[in-house]
Amino acid sequence: MSHRRTSTPVADDAVLAELGIKPELNRRLRLFDSYAISFAVICILAGGMSLFGFGMSHGGPVVMLGTWVGIGFFTLLVGLSLADVVSAYPTSGGPYFMAEKLGGAPWGWWTGWLNFLGLLGAIAGIDYGAAAFAGAFAQMQWGIVPTTGTTMLLFGAILLVHGLLNSAGVRLVTVLNAISVWWQLGGVALIVGTLTLAPAQHQSPSFVFTHFHNDSGFSSPLYVVLVGALVAGYTFCGYDASAHVAEETTNAQISAPKGIVRSIWVSWVAGFVLLAGMLFAIQDYTATQNTATGVPPAQIFLDVLGASGAKALLLVVIVAMLFCGNAEVAACSRMVYAFSRSRALPGWQSWRLVNQRTKTPTRAVWLSVVVPFALALPALWSPAAYGAITAINAVGMIPAYGIPVFLALKKGRHYQPGPWSLGRMRRPIAVVAVSYVVLITAVFCLPQSRPINGTTFNYAGVTLLAALLLAWVTWITRGKKSYQITAARTAAQPDEALLNERF
């Protein structure tokens, strides 16, 4: 897929000034850094591993690999379309800012709330998943049987670390994201290489590329394929992170779009290699599904490499998850900062403050770790309740990506692209991308297992409706009066003195 430049980029701060934004953040990120944060957030070692067991039950190898190829392709089209719009509006607000500029205040408000809640759900899901994998490691290493209580404690500790790391400033976050890129790619090479070279039996290519396995309770193969596509669908989220750090990126109109696109296609290729390598290494399909560790990939590592090798590879996955969660906190905090700058969140006066020493929205960082912990607390009593909270990740974020693409498409010739542009291919790619967003959002809400009860019920549709209701109520009660997309007012607010506070 090619793109062409339609204009010459002007100075980054001048672009923000044209958009009505006063630059406040530290502009240190380069093209690689922009790509690194989105790649870290997608994190194939997190999504691919945590959802591996789900894929085994919902279509098996042929669906896992086939839908990875298909979902990855359509995600790339969405990413290309979104990147085109990001080039025109390179701000920390990301999708909500683009939506408001292209469609008006209500569009920005609704998109912002979907994106905000989706990011919070993503942090909860990623860091809780890391805690669960850490619990599996503790069981293998020390015989400690994980409980919901210990998992919650680990989850809280991980969030605390991520809050501290992000509060230190964007320079540290940038270094960690760069390490994450090589850790993930090296981790995939290590896992696949070790499993392939190990002196154990391997599944046949026929099994890996054609075997269909269905424990979902549904009889329709087509339906199972749709539901099984969620392994890839849930993984390919978070690439808007490059947009959220655009105000900290040099040459943002080029770097942010390229960061989005590169993170998707690299994840697409590396993720396919990872899944295929894991599937070839399965020793006993049923035993892997029903592993006592509760983590099917850990059972594959145990069967092929023994306890020592399994623990080593599990550590690789856990560290990748920790990198992922840290990058997600960075992206969410910038979105909180920008959305508060537009007076959209309760307590916006506090969340938009920037630490003058680190040039980081520190209070937004802590909001981004405290709220996910509170949202996940119901998991102490009900796994289904936790699933309802984290389901907003995909059903919030994916539509938020599609809305600005749709609005740019609707604007037609009046849409003014940035220097990174799809040119004549913008419209056909956008049509397919928006159609895919509508379809995959509907698929996210489908029942995933039968019989349907409190444990197996898919709460994604409920949480999506709840998010939309929350956005509507807040728009009616306060949004119409207080919401202001133009952040230039930060230069002349009554509480301007607070902006210089060192906290």
Secondary structure in CASP SS format (residue, H / E / C, confidence):
PFRMAT SS
TARGET T0000
AUTHOR 0000-0000-0000
METHOD secondary structure of the structure
MODEL  1
M C 1.00
S C 1.00
H C 1.00
R E 1.00
R C 1.00
T C 1.00
S C 1.00
T C 1.00
P C 1.00
V C 1.00
A C 1.00
D H 1.00
D H 1.00
A H 1.00
V H 1.00
L H 1.00
A H 1.00
E H 1.00
L C 1.00
G C 1.00
I C 1.00
K C 1.00
P C 1.00
E C 1.00
L C 1.00
N C 1.00
R C 1.00
R C 1.00
L E 1.00
R C 1.00
L H 1.00
F H 1.00
D H 1.00
S H 1.00
Y H 1.00
A H 1.00
I H 1.00
S H 1.00
F H 1.00
A H 1.00
V H 1.00
I H 1.00
C C 1.00
I H 1.00
L H 1.00
A H 1.00
G H 1.00
G H 1.00
M H 1.00
S H 1.00
L C 1.00
F H 1.00
G H 1.00
F H 1.00
G H 1.00
M H 1.00
S H 1.00
H E 1.00
G E 1.00
G H 1.00
P H 1.00
V H 1.00
V H 1.00
M H 1.00
L H 1.00
G H 1.00
T H 1.00
W H 1.00
V H 1.00
G H 1.00
I H 1.00
G H 1.00
F H 1.00
F H 1.00
T H 1.00
L H 1.00
L H 1.00
V H 1.00
G H 1.00
L H 1.00
S H 1.00
L H 1.00
A H 1.00
D H 1.00
V H 1.00
V H 1.00
S H 1.00
A H 1.00
Y C 1.00
P C 1.00
T C 1.00
S C 1.00
G C 1.00
G C 1.00
P H 1.00
Y H 1.00
F H 1.00
M H 1.00
A H 1.00
E H 1.00
K H 1.00
L H 1.00
G H 1.00
G C 1.00
A H 1.00
P H 1.00
W H 1.00
G H 1.00
W H 1.00
W H 1.00
T H 1.00
G H 1.00
W H 1.00
L H 1.00
N H 1.00
F H 1.00
L H 1.00
G H 1.00
L H 1.00
L H 1.00
G H 1.00
A H 1.00
I H 1.00
A H 1.00
G H 1.00
I H 1.00
D H 1.00
Y H 1.00
G H 1.00
A H 1.00
A H 1.00
A H 1.00
F H 1.00
A H 1.00
G H 1.00
A H 1.00
F H 1.00
A H 1.00
Q H 1.00
M H 1.00
Q H 1.00
W H 1.00
G C 1.00
I C 1.00
V C 1.00
P C 1.00
T C 1.00
T H 1.00
G H 1.00
T H 1.00
T H 1.00
M H 1.00
L H 1.00
L H 1.00
F H 1.00
G H 1.00
A H 1.00
I H 1.00
L H 1.00
L H 1.00
V H 1.00
H H 1.00
G H 1.00
L H 1.00
L H 1.00
N H 1.00
S H 1.00
A C 1.00
G C 1.00
V H 1.00
R H 1.00
L H 1.00
V H 1.00
T H 1.00
V H 1.00
L H 1.00
N H 1.00
A H 1.00
I H 1.00
S H 1.00
V H 1.00
W H 1.00
W H 1.00
Q H 1.00
L H 1.00
G H 1.00
G H 1.00
V H 1.00
A H 1.00
L H 1.00
I H 1.00
V H 1.00
G H 1.00
T H 1.00
L H 1.00
T H 1.00
L H 1.00
A C 1.00
P C 1.00
A C 1.00
Q C 1.00
H C 1.00
Q C 1.00
S C 1.00
P H 1.00
S H 1.00
F H 1.00
V H 1.00
F H 1.00
T H 1.00
H C 1.00
F C 1.00
H E 1.00
N E 1.00
D C 1.00
S C 1.00
G C 1.00
F C 1.00
S C 1.00
S C 1.00
P H 1.00
L H 1.00
Y H 1.00
V H 1.00
V H 1.00
L H 1.00
V H 1.00
G H 1.00
A C 1.00
L H 1.00
V H 1.00
A H 1.00
G H 1.00
Y H 1.00
T H 1.00
F C 1.00
C C 1.00
G C 1.00
Y C 1.00
D C 1.00
A H 1.00
S H 1.00
A H 1.00
H H 1.00
V C 1.00
A H 1.00
E H 1.00
E H 1.00
T E 1.00
T C 1.00
N C 1.00
A H 1.00
Q H 1.00
I H 1.00
S H 1.00
A H 1.00
P H 1.00
K H 1.00
G H 1.00
I H 1.00
V H 1.00
R H 1.00
S H 1.00
I H 1.00
W H 1.00
V H 1.00
S H 1.00
W H 1.00
V H 1.00
A H 1.00
G H 1.00
F H 1.00
V H 1.00
L H 1.00
L H 1.00
A H 1.00
G H 1.00
M H 1.00
L H 1.00
F H 1.00
A C 1.00
I C 1.00
Q C 1.00
D C 1.00
Y H 1.00
T H 1.00
A H 1.00
T H 1.00
Q H 1.00
N C 1.00
T C 1.00
A C 1.00
T C 1.00
G C 1.00
V C 1.00
P H 1.00
P H 1.00
A H 1.00
Q H 1.00
I H 1.00
F H 1.00
L H 1.00
D H 1.00
V H 1.00
L H 1.00
G H 1.00
A H 1.00
S H 1.00
G H 1.00
A H 1.00
K H 1.00
A H 1.00
L H 1.00
L H 1.00
L H 1.00
V H 1.00
V H 1.00
I H 1.00
V H 1.00
A H 1.00
M H 1.00
L H 1.00
F H 1.00
C H 1.00
G H 1.00
N H 1.00
A H 1.00
E H 1.00
V H 1.00
A H 1.00
A H 1.00
C H 1.00
S H 1.00
R H 1.00
M H 1.00
V H 1.00
Y H 1.00
A H 1.00
F H 1.00
S H 1.00
R H 1.00
S C 1.00
R C 1.00
A C 1.00
L C 1.00
P C 1.00
G C 1.00
W H 1.00
Q H 1.00
S H 1.00
W H 1.00
R C 1.00
L C 1.00
V C 1.00
N E 1.00
Q C 1.00
R C 1.00
T C 1.00
K C 1.00
T E 1.00
P C 1.00
T H 1.00
R H 1.00
A H 1.00
V H 1.00
W H 1.00
L H 1.00
S H 1.00
V H 1.00
V H 1.00
V H 1.00
P H 1.00
F H 1.00
A H 1.00
L H 1.00
A H 1.00
L H 1.00
P H 1.00
A H 1.00
L H 1.00
W C 1.00
S C 1.00
P H 1.00
A H 1.00
A H 1.00
Y H 1.00
G H 1.00
A H 1.00
I H 1.00
T H 1.00
A C 1.00
I H 1.00
N H 1.00
A H 1.00
V H 1.00
G H 1.00
M H 1.00
I H 1.00
P H 1.00
A H 1.00
Y H 1.00
G H 1.00
I H 1.00
P H 1.00
V H 1.00
F H 1.00
L H 1.00
A H 1.00
L H 1.00
K H 1.00
K H 1.00
G H 1.00
R H 1.00
H H 1.00
Y C 1.00
Q C 1.00
P C 1.00
G C 1.00
P C 1.00
W C 1.00
S E 1.00
L C 1.00
G H 1.00
R H 1.00
M H 1.00
R H 1.00
R H 1.00
P H 1.00
I H 1.00
A H 1.00
V H 1.00
V H 1.00
A H 1.00
V H 1.00
S H 1.00
Y H 1.00
V H 1.00
V H 1.00
L H 1.00
I H 1.00
T H 1.00
A H 1.00
V H 1.00
F H 1.00
C C 1.00
L C 1.00
P C 1.00
Q C 1.00
S C 1.00
R C 1.00
P C 1.00
I C 1.00
N C 1.00
G C 1.00
T C 1.00
T C 1.00
F C 1.00
N C 1.00
Y C 1.00
A H 1.00
G H 1.00
V H 1.00
T H 1.00
L H 1.00
L H 1.00
A H 1.00
A H 1.00
L H 1.00
L H 1.00
L H 1.00
A H 1.00
W H 1.00
V H 1.00
T H 1.00
W H 1.00
I H 1.00
T H 1.00
R H 1.00
G H 1.00
K H 1.00
K H 1.00
S H 1.00
Y C 1.00
Q C 1.00
I C 1.00
T C 1.00
A H 1.00
A H 1.00
R H 1.00
T H 1.00
A H 1.00
A C 1.00
Q C 1.00
P C 1.00
D C 1.00
E H 1.00
A H 1.00
L H 1.00
L H 1.00
N C 1.00
E C 1.00
R C 1.00
F C 1.00
END
